[in-house]
């Protein structure tokens, strides 16, 4: 009887997507923690490659695209795989798999799955680090303790908190009230006290006015609010461009640039160093970096701090490491989401994308599935005209047996 039920079980592409998403979220999260003393990164990457294979099955066996659309998908997948081989970093390939595989999957469900899994994982990681099961790495800045609570680096912990707060506000933005906003501000203060991350804490605080503007602009006829909310999409273009220009033209002889470099915690210096040492390529390249993150990074910080070199900005990383083609595709996808929703007078997602862009100017996490789920909305929301994905009434199904 049980076998007969299994034999007649229908498998939907959406189910495949969420299995892949759950596996990759867990595997990718663990890679960024001190749990790695118990794991081999190669084995966890096998899980990510398995998830990528599931996404390819969904795209080519379940989703409905025309020939031109499938051709575009094949080209993008080929470029993403080439980027992985050139850079020896698989995060962009995995992320593109989830972007292209999200056709027909409700975006709100993606964010719900992301929030449930990452919130549970971060709480467990903090608990295990405090219990001493895994290491709680402690870093120093100007004699200030900075705790990572089981994550590889305090800034990464703050980035996780930022994206979780953003996901929470996206899921509950209609219910957001004074108490919930105070909760977000309380989380920001707690994050600062634990990690001493100034820029990421500021980003968490900025969630409050940005989402409030997006919420009120949708519900009001106030043209001033609508103007501000409508500006999120083009600010998401202008600000990364300005940051890249600052990086390219940075010089210590300019006191204003020196102050900006200090504000960005030296990111202009290291970005320019990367540009001068490696240059920009079309299809990406392998760049050897030495960051503070993880147990090895902490040892380097204590023993050889001058060996540090890491490109934090996602936009500079895309140009240097992933290559201009992949970088442009990713950026076009991101901005297309904002433009689409803004023209439909729905500002919550453009507000979230704007905050993601601000975060990505200083952090490297924009194309990492374990951090940023918002770019996954591209085919989930944009391609409403595409006749495919999963309308469950007319979905392509696979029967077992």
Number of C-alpha atoms within 10 A of each C-alpha: 6 6 9 10 10 12 12 12 14 13 15 20 29 24 12 17 24 21 14 23 24 17 16 26 20 18 19 20 21 22 20 19 27 25 20 16 11 8 12 11 15 10 11 20 17 13 17 24 17 15 24 23 15 20 28 19 16 23 23 14 13 22 24 20 17 10 9 9 12 15 12 11 19 13 12 19 18 13 19 25 19 18 26 21 16 18 20 14 17 19 20 23 26 24 24 26 25 26 22 20 29 28 31 23 22 16 19 14 12 20 22 14 17 25 20 12 18 21 16 11 16 21 13 13 24 19 15 17 21 14 11 11 13 21 23 24 21 17 21 14 8 5 7 12 14 20 22 26 26 30 29 28 28 25 23 22 24 27 26 22 22 28 25 23 23 28 21 17 22 20 16 12 17 12 9 17 12 9 9 16 17 12 13 21 19 13 18 24 16 14 24 19 16 16 25 22 19 17 20 26 24 15 20 25 20 15 21 19 11 20 24 20 17 25 20 17 23 16 11 10 10 11 10 10 18 20 11 13 26 23 17 25 25 14 14 22 16 10 15 20 14 11 18 19 12 18 22 17 11 19 16 11 8 9 10 12 17 17 13 15 20 13 13 17 14 15 23 30 22 20 25 21 17 22 18 11 10 14 14 20 15 15 22 27 22 16 19 10 12 17 19 22 23 22 18 12 19 20 13 18 19 11 10 11 15 9 13 14 17 19 27 21 25 23 27 30 25 24 23 26 30 29 22 18 19 24 24 14 12 21 17 12 18 25 21 17 23 28 20 18 18 21 10 9 16 20 29 27 23 30 28 24 23 25 23 24 24 20 23 22 24 22 22 21 21 25 21 19 24 25 22 24 24 24 26 26 25 21 23 22 18 17 14 12 7 14 14 19 28 21 13 12 6 9 18 18 16 14 11 12 9
